[in-house]
Amino acid sequence: MILEILVLGLFPAAMAFAAASDLVSMTISNRVSLALIIGFFLVAWMTGMGWTDIGRHLLAGAAVLVVSFGFFARGWIGGGDAKLAAATALWLGFSHLMEYLLIASVFGGILTLALLQLRSLPIPAMLARQKWIARLHNFETGIPYGIALALAGLLVYPETSFMKALAL
């Protein structure tokens, strides 16, 4: 019962929360990434994942962390995005990492183009009074890339060994 709650609830809920948080506040709490990391180890232990497989998942997360923090250092993505991508890679491992990164890149590109297009249009006064909408409409504001990362994670997650362990 606990395993099912963790597998079916934690990862999807964390992804949804990260996307919503990034949309509204342009931040992703460290608590989201921390919950994903702790949750991974709990689920790995409960499903009997071997140390070699855990090591591979850790290596996938570390590789994404190194690359994404390089992107953060260049100002291409936010720190929360980098940590979320790494925590997601920890859950997905190398077997699903390329698919995740490709989907996140495509969604991120679509999101960026859509926001740039919307930012070129005038914003209705009623919407401009909402701080998060005004911030999202501002050309000086970045792109809430956590949305693309979360959507990609949610699309790839059903194919993981965790979901297959539940025979869903």
C-alpha positions in Angstrom: 0.0 0.0 0.0 2.8 2.5 0.9 4.7 1.5 -2.2 1.7 2.2 -4.4 1.2 5.6 -2.8 4.8 6.5 -3.2 5.0 5.3 -6.8 1.7 6.6 -8.0 1.6 9.7 -5.8 4.9 11.2 -5.0 6.5 11.7 -8.4 3.4 12.9 -10.2 2.5 15.2 -7.3 6.0 16.7 -7.1 6.0 17.3 -10.9 2.6 19.0 -10.9 3.6 21.1 -7.9 6.9 22.1 -9.5 5.1 23.1 -12.8 2.4 25.1 -11.0 5.0 26.8 -8.7 7.2 27.8 -11.6 4.3 29.2 -13.5 3.0 31.3 -10.6 6.1 32.3 -8.8 9.0 31.6 -11.2 10.6 29.4 -8.5 10.8 25.8 -7.7 11.3 25.0 -4.0 14.3 23.0 -3.0 11.8 20.9 -1.0 10.4 19.5 -4.2 13.8 18.2 -5.4 14.6 17.0 -1.9 11.3 15.1 -1.7 12.0 13.5 -5.0 15.5 12.4 -3.9 14.3 10.9 -0.6 11.3 9.3 -2.4 13.6 7.7 -5.0 15.6 6.0 -2.3 12.5 4.8 -0.5 10.9 3.4 -3.6 14.2 1.9 -4.8 14.6 0.1 -1.4 10.9 -1.0 -1.3 11.1 -2.4 -4.9 14.3 -4.2 -4.2 16.4 -2.3 -6.7 20.0 -3.5 -6.6 23.0 -1.4 -5.7 24.2 -1.4 -9.3 21.0 0.0 -10.6 20.8 2.5 -7.8 24.3 3.6 -8.7 23.3 4.0 -12.4 20.3 6.2 -11.4 22.6 8.2 -9.1 25.1 8.7 -12.0 22.2 9.8 -14.3 21.1 12.3 -11.7 24.7 13.6 -11.2 25.3 13.9 -14.9 22.2 16.0 -15.4 23.1 18.1 -12.3 26.5 18.9 -13.7 25.2 19.8 -17.2 22.2 21.7 -15.9 24.3 23.7 -13.4 26.5 24.7 -16.4 23.3 26.0 -18.0 22.4 27.8 -14.8 25.8 29.4 -14.6 25.3 30.7 -18.1 21.9 32.1 -17.2 20.0 29.8 -19.5 17.9 28.1 -16.8 17.1 28.7 -13.2 18.7 26.9 -10.2 15.4 25.3 -9.4 15.1 24.0 -12.9 18.6 22.5 -12.7 17.8 20.7 -9.4 14.4 19.5 -10.7 15.9 18.1 -13.9 18.6 16.2 -11.8 16.0 14.8 -9.3 13.9 13.7 -12.2 16.8 12.0 -13.9 17.5 10.2 -10.6 14.0 8.6 -10.9 14.2 7.9 -14.6 17.8 6.6 -14.9 19.8 6.3 -18.1 17.2 4.0 -19.6 14.7 6.9 -20.0 17.0 9.9 -19.7 17.4 10.7 -23.4 13.7 10.5 -24.1 13.1 12.8 -21.1 15.6 15.3 -22.2 14.3 15.3 -25.8 10.7 15.8 -24.7 11.7 18.5 -22.2 13.6 20.3 -24.9 10.7 20.2 -27.4 8.2 21.3 -24.7 10.6 24.0 -23.5 11.0 25.4 -27.0 7.3 25.4 -27.6 6.8 27.1 -24.2 9.4 29.7 -25.0 8.0 30.5 -28.4 4.5 30.7 -27.0 5.5 33.0 -24.2 7.5 35.3 -26.4 4.5 35.5 -28.8 2.1 36.3 -25.9 4.5 38.9 -24.5 4.4 40.7 -27.7 0.6 41.2 -27.4 -1.0 43.7 -25.1 -2.2 42.3 -21.8 -5.8 43.1 -20.7 -6.0 45.4 -17.7 -7.8 42.9 -15.6 -5.1 40.3 -16.1 -2.3 42.8 -15.6 -3.5 43.2 -12.0 -2.5 39.7 -11.2 1.1 39.8 -10.2 2.0 36.4 -11.5 0.5 37.1 -14.9 2.1 40.5 -15.2 5.5 38.9 -14.3 4.9 36.1 -16.9 4.1 38.8 -19.5 7.2 40.8 -18.8 10.0 40.4 -21.4 12.6 40.8 -18.7 11.3 37.7 -16.9 12.7 34.3 -17.8 10.8 31.3 -19.0 9.2 28.9 -16.4 11.1 25.9 -17.8 10.0 23.8 -14.8 6.7 23.4 -16.7 8.4 21.7 -19.6 10.6 19.6 -17.3 7.5 18.4 -15.3 5.4 17.6 -18.4 8.3 15.6 -19.9 8.8 13.7 -16.6 5.1 12.9 -16.4 5.1 11.6 -19.9 8.1 9.4 -19.5 7.4 8.1 -15.9 4.8 5.5 -16.8 7.6 3.5 -18.7 9.9 3.3 -15.6 10.8 0.2 -13.7 8.9 1.6 -10.7 5.6 1.7 -12.6 6.3 -1.8 -14.1 7.0 -3.1 -10.6 3.4 -2.3 -9.8 2.3 -4.1 -13.0 0.3 -1.1 -14.2 
